[in-house]
Amino acid sequence: MSVNKIVLAYSGGLDTSVILKWLSEEYECPVIAYAADVGQHEDWDAVREKGLATGAEKVIISDLREEFVRDYIFPAFRANAIYEGSYLLGTSLARPIIGKEQVRIALEEGADALSHGATGKGNDQVRFELTYLALNPSLQIIAPWRIWDLNSRRKLVAFAREHNIPIPTTKKNPYSSDENLLHISFEGGILEDPWNEPEEGMFKLSVSPENAPDRPTYIEMDFEQGTPVAINGERLSPVDLFSRLNTLGGENGIGRLDMVENRFVGMKSRGVYETPGGTILRAAHRDLETITLDREVMRIRDSLIPEYSKLIYNGFWFSPEMKIMQRTMDDCQTTVNGTVRLKLYKGNCIPVGRKSDNSLYSEAFATFEEDEVYNQADAGGFIRLNSLRLQIQALNKK
């Protein structure tokens, strides 16, 4: 492969630091180390210094936080996206924005190749590369884990020492983790045995429900066309609003998930997740929809959620079918305006009130008291017509 310049998705960890040096030696060309700030807690000055010291021609750090929340998290939550009934797609949603920025940088810097540190076993290789190919198929793709012989941590460490790449001297974290504004995930270590309970010291974003406050926290969240805009009456930017939800959820032990999921590449994988803000947001949004969405619109929309979520999980964010799905999901949100009141308590997020100028709920029709708008006698004919096929079936059995 003839390559003139490479843009590497770089984190500063052992894997991508080794990849950075390996690329420069293997392809004998400049490598730009690109890091995306999607809300992970990172010392970006240290990342920049390490990238330059490891041989990067340039280190570019892009602040993508606002765009990530506004254009990726919020659209997915307008659609109530959830994978296999549990996973709120924290890693899956971050990959397309990271890949999109990487393509932009490649064009701006005159690079002709892209590289990443995803292994050949996981979903991220698919998500990154589908993004690259959807946005600029002329760029070459280099996936070191699929072509080199550094196929173990021992070999990576040996390579790093040979090339004077700094290795952390602290005890190695036994887990593989990915963090952004939406979540943090944990895999590997003792979690590879699905019978083992996660260690409490592993969690970073939330207290355990047992140690959460003994008194509930009440909040109110305002929505406009399915998008959250305010907490307790205070309008906030997307990042500030979501960060506030993360804090509130974490303080009350909300958003922990332990599941075994099906990876796109075919294997099952055990993951543990913390998604405090996302858990609150999804509960509030779905609750507001109960009074603002027509029954049949909700039924059809809900039938699309599994396919929509699978597209995100499998890396097809920039596909034509995703564009159609997003437009459909957003068309359902024009009336999702109003306020939801929630009680946060020891790992639970409980909607306890909702109101909207677009509410389809009518107390006059729903009341158990006397009313003048609903003739209960009409229900008899309604039931008989709906039972007709059941009656015919019963008659045929005689």
URNORGI-V390379 format. One record per residue. N is the residue number from 1. PSI is psi in radians with two decimals (999 if undefined). OMEGA is omega in whole degrees, 0 to 359 (none if undefined). BURIAL is I if it has 24 or more other C-alpha atoms within 12 Angstrom, else O. Layout:
((N:PSI:OMEGA:BURIAL) (N:PSI:OMEGA:BURIAL))
This chain:
((1:2.17:178:O) (2:2.06:185:O) (3:2.41:180:I) (4:-0.64:180:I) (5:2.45:185:I) (6:2.44:169:I) (7:2.08:182:I) (8:2.28:170:I) (9:1.94:196:I) (10:2.36:178:I) (11:-0.34:184:I) (12:-0.06:177:I) (13:-3.11:183:I) (14:-0.86:186:I) (15:-0.94:185:I) (16:-0.39:174:I) (17:-0.75:176:I) (18:-0.74:179:I) (19:-0.71:179:I) (20:-0.86:179:I) (21:-0.74:182:I) (22:-0.74:179:I) (23:-0.77:182:I) (24:-0.59:179:I) (25:-0.75:185:O) (26:-0.68:185:O) (27:-0.10:175:O) (28:0.89:180:O) (29:2.88:178:I) (30:2.53:177:I) (31:2.22:175:I) (32:2.18:177:I) (33:2.08:183:I) (34:2.20:178:I) (35:2.37:181:I) (36:2.18:175:I) (37:1.78:176:I) (38:0.42:174:I) (39:0.11:176:I) (40:2.64:179:I) (41:1.89:187:O) (42:2.55:173:O) (43:1.64:187:O) (44:-0.52:175:I) (45:-0.71:179:O) (46:-0.67:178:O) (47:-0.76:180:I) (48:-0.82:181:I) (49:-0.74:181:I) (50:-0.68:179:I) (51:-0.78:179:I) (52:-0.71:180:I) (53:-0.45:181:O) (54:-0.11:173:I) (55:0.14:179:I) (56:2.43:174:I) (57:-0.62:182:I) (58:2.60:173:I) (59:2.15:180:I) (60:2.17:178:I) (61:2.04:184:I) (62:2.20:176:I) (63:1.80:184:O) (64:0.21:189:I) (65:-0.87:184:I) (66:-0.79:179:I) (67:-0.66:180:I) (68:-0.83:181:I) (69:-0.83:186:I) (70:-0.78:191:I) (71:-0.10:181:O) (72:-0.96:181:I) (73:-0.94:184:I) (74:-0.77:176:I) (75:-0.71:180:I) (76:-0.66:181:I) (77:-0.40:170:I) (78:-0.48:179:I) (79:0.01:183:I) (80:0.66:184:I) (81:2.35:177:I) (82:2.31:184:I) (83:2.23:180:I) (84:0.66:172:O) (85:-0.03:187:O) (86:-0.74:192:I) (87:2.20:183:I) (88:0.29:163:I) (89:0.61:183:I) (90:-0.89:178:I) (91:-0.73:184:I) (92:-0.67:182:I) (93:-0.44:182:I) (94:-0.53:186:I) (95:-0.75:181:I) (96:-0.62:179:I) (97:-0.62:177:I) (98:-0.79:180:I) (99:-0.67:179:I) (100:-0.79:180:I) (101:-0.61:179:I) (102:-0.72:176:I) (103:-0.75:179:I) (104:-0.79:181:I) (105:-0.70:180:I) (106:-0.76:179:I) (107:-0.72:181:O) (108:-0.63:184:O) (109:0.00:180:I) (110:0.47:178:O) (111:2.69:179:I) (112:0.14:180:I) (113:2.65:178:I) (114:2.60:178:I) (115:2.74:180:I) (116:2.96:183:I) (117:0.25:181:I) (118:2.51:181:I) (119:2.98:180:I) (120:0.04:180:O) (121:-0.35:193:O) (122:-3.09:179:I) (123:-0.51:190:I) (124:-0.59:177:I) (125:-0.68:180:I) (126:-0.79:183:I) (127:-0.80:179:I) (128:-0.87:189:I) (129:-0.56:173:I) (130:-0.64:176:I) (131:-0.85:179:I) (132:-0.86:186:I) (133:-0.54:178:I) (134:-0.55:186:O) (135:-0.56:178:I) (136:1.51:183:I) (137:-0.15:179:O) (138:-0.29:179:O) (139:2.35:177:I) (140:2.65:182:I) (141:2.24:178:I) (142:2.07:179:I) (143:1.56:187:I) (144:-0.70:183:I) (145:-0.33:180:I) (146:-0.14:186:O) (147:-0.33:182:O) (148:3.08:179:O) (149:0.19:178:O) (150:1.18:192:O) (151:0.46:176:O) (152:2.77:178:O) (153:-0.64:180:O) (154:-0.75:180:O) (155:-0.64:178:O) (156:-0.78:180:I) (157:-0.74:179:I) (158:-0.75:178:O) (159:-0.76:181:I) (160:-0.77:180:I) (161:-0.70:180:O) (162:-0.54:183:O) (163:0.26:176:O) (164:0.65:175:O) (165:2.16:183:I) (166:2.36:176:I) (167:2.30:179:I) (168:2.38:181:O) (169:-0.17:178:O) (170:2.84:180:O) (171:2.31:183:O) (172:2.31:173:O) (173:2.18:184:O) (174:-0.11:185:O) (175:2.57:167:I) (176:2.22:184:I) (177:2.71:176:I) (178:2.23:184:I) (179:2.43:169:I) (180:-3.00:183:I) (181:-0.51:184:I) (182:-0.61:185:I) (183:3.09:162:I) (184:2.39:181:I) (185:2.68:178:I) (186:2.32:175:I) (187:2.88:174:I) (188:-3.03:181:O) (189:-2.43:181:O) (190:-0.27:181:O) (191:-0.24:179:I) (192:-0.39:171:O) (193:1.93:186:O) (194:-0.12:178:O) (195:-0.38:184:O) (196:2.28:175:O) (197:2.42:177:O) (198:2.51:177:I) (199:2.44:182:O) (200:-0.62:182:O) (201:-0.17:180:O) (202:-0.59:189:I) (203:2.50:185:I) (204:-0.53:189:I) (205:-0.19:186:I) (206:2.60:169:I) (207:2.80:176:I) (208:2.58:177:I) (209:-0.59:180:I) (210:-0.56:183:O) (211:0.07:178:O) (212:2.84:182:O) (213:2.59:180:O) (214:-0.09:178:O) (215:2.43:182:O) (216:2.68:173:O) (217:2.22:178:I) (218:2.35:175:I) (219:2.76:173:I) (220:2.35:181:I) (221:2.27:179:I) (222:2.45:179:I) (223:2.55:171:I) (224:2.02:183:I) (225:0.79:175:I) (226:-0.06:181:I) (227:2.29:178:I) (228:2.40:183:I) (229:-0.30:185:I) (230:2.63:173:I) (231:2.21:182:I) (232:0.71:176:O) (233:-0.06:181:O) (234:2.02:178:O) (235:2.37:185:O) (236:2.70:173:O) (237:2.81:180:O) (238:-0.81:182:I) (239:-0.78:181:I) (240:-0.70:180:I) (241:-0.81:183:I) (242:-0.62:176:I) (243:-0.67:177:I) (244:-0.74:178:I) (245:-0.69:178:I) (246:-0.74:180:I) (247:-0.83:180:I) (248:-0.75:180:I) (249:-0.76:180:I) (250:-0.67:180:I) (251:-0.45:183:I) (252:0.29:175:I) (253:0.53:185:I) (254:2.46:168:I) (255:0.18:178:I) (256:2.46:181:I) (257:2.35:176:I) (258:2.02:185:I) (259:2.80:168:I) (260:2.09:185:I) (261:2.88:178:I) (262:1.98:177:O) (263:2.70:179:I) (264:-0.61:183:I) (265:-0.17:171:O) (266:-0.47:183:O) (267:2.81:172:O) (268:2.56:183:O) (269:2.36:178:I) (270:2.22:179:I) (271:2.56:174:I) (272:2.32:188:I) (273:2.60:167:I) (274:2.07:181:I) (275:1.17:187:I) (276:-0.90:182:I) (277:-0.71:180:I) (278:-0.63:179:I) (279:-0.73:177:I) (280:-0.80:183:I) (281:-0.78:182:I) (282:-0.71:179:I) (283:-0.75:181:I) (284:-0.77:183:I) (285:-0.81:180:I) (286:-0.63:180:I) (287:-0.72:179:I) (288:-0.61:179:I) (289:-0.44:182:I) (290:-0.43:179:I) (291:-0.11:185:I) (292:-0.19:180:I) (293:2.40:173:I) (294:2.54:183:O) (295:-0.83:184:O) (296:-0.59:174:O) (297:-0.77:179:O) (298:-0.70:180:I) (299:-0.80:180:O) (300:-0.77:179:O) (301:-0.79:181:I) (302:-0.54:179:I) (303:-0.36:181:O) (304:-0.28:185:I) (305:-0.78:180:I) (306:-0.73:180:I) (307:-0.74:177:I) (308:-0.81:182:I) (309:-0.65:178:I) (310:-0.66:177:I) (311:-0.75:178:I) (312:-0.86:183:I) (313:-0.69:184:I) (314:-0.07:173:I) (315:0.27:185:I) (316:0.66:181:I) (317:-0.65:184:I) (318:0.40:179:I) (319:2.75:178:O) (320:-0.61:180:O) (321:-0.53:178:O) (322:-0.67:178:I) (323:-0.74:178:O) (324:-0.77:181:O) (325:-0.73:181:I) (326:-0.71:178:I) (327:-0.71:179:O) (328:-0.81:179:I) (329:-0.77:182:I) (330:-0.56:177:I) (331:-0.50:179:O) (332:-0.15:190:I) (333:0.01:186:I) (334:-0.50:181:O) (335:0.04:183:I) (336:1.29:181:I) (337:2.43:178:I) (338:-2.81:187:I) (339:2.42:175:I) (340:2.36:174:I) (341:2.29:184:I) (342:2.60:173:I) (343:2.11:179:I) (344:2.12:185:I) (345:1.99:172:I) (346:1.00:177:I) (347:-0.10:181:I) (348:2.48:175:I) (349:1.84:191:I) (350:1.95:173:I) (351:2.28:182:I) (352:0.02:178:O) (353:2.60:178:O) (354:2.55:179:I) (355:2.63:182:I) (356:2.50:173:I) (357:-0.30:178:O) (358:0.29:185:I) (359:2.36:175:O) (360:-0.03:178:O) (361:2.28:179:O) (362:1.99:178:O) (363:-0.54:181:O) (364:-0.64:179:O) (365:-0.63:188:O) (366:-0.24:188:O) (367:2.57:173:O) (368:-0.10:178:O) (369:3.12:181:O) (370:2.42:179:O) (371:2.94:181:O) (372:0.26:185:O) (373:-0.17:186:O) (374:2.14:178:O) (375:1.83:185:O) (376:-0.41:179:O) (377:-0.44:179:O) (378:-0.43:184:O) (379:-0.47:180:O) (380:-0.86:178:O) (381:-0.66:178:O) (382:-0.80:181:O) (383:-0.75:182:O) (384:-0.72:179:O) (385:-0.70:181:O) (386:-0.33:180:O) (387:-0.01:187:O) (388:-0.82:181:O) (389:-0.56:178:O) (390:-0.68:178:O) (391:-0.76:180:O) (392:-0.72:178:O) (393:-0.75:180:O) (394:-0.70:180:O) (395:-0.61:181:O) (396:-0.35:181:O) (397:-0.21:183:O) (398:999:none:O))
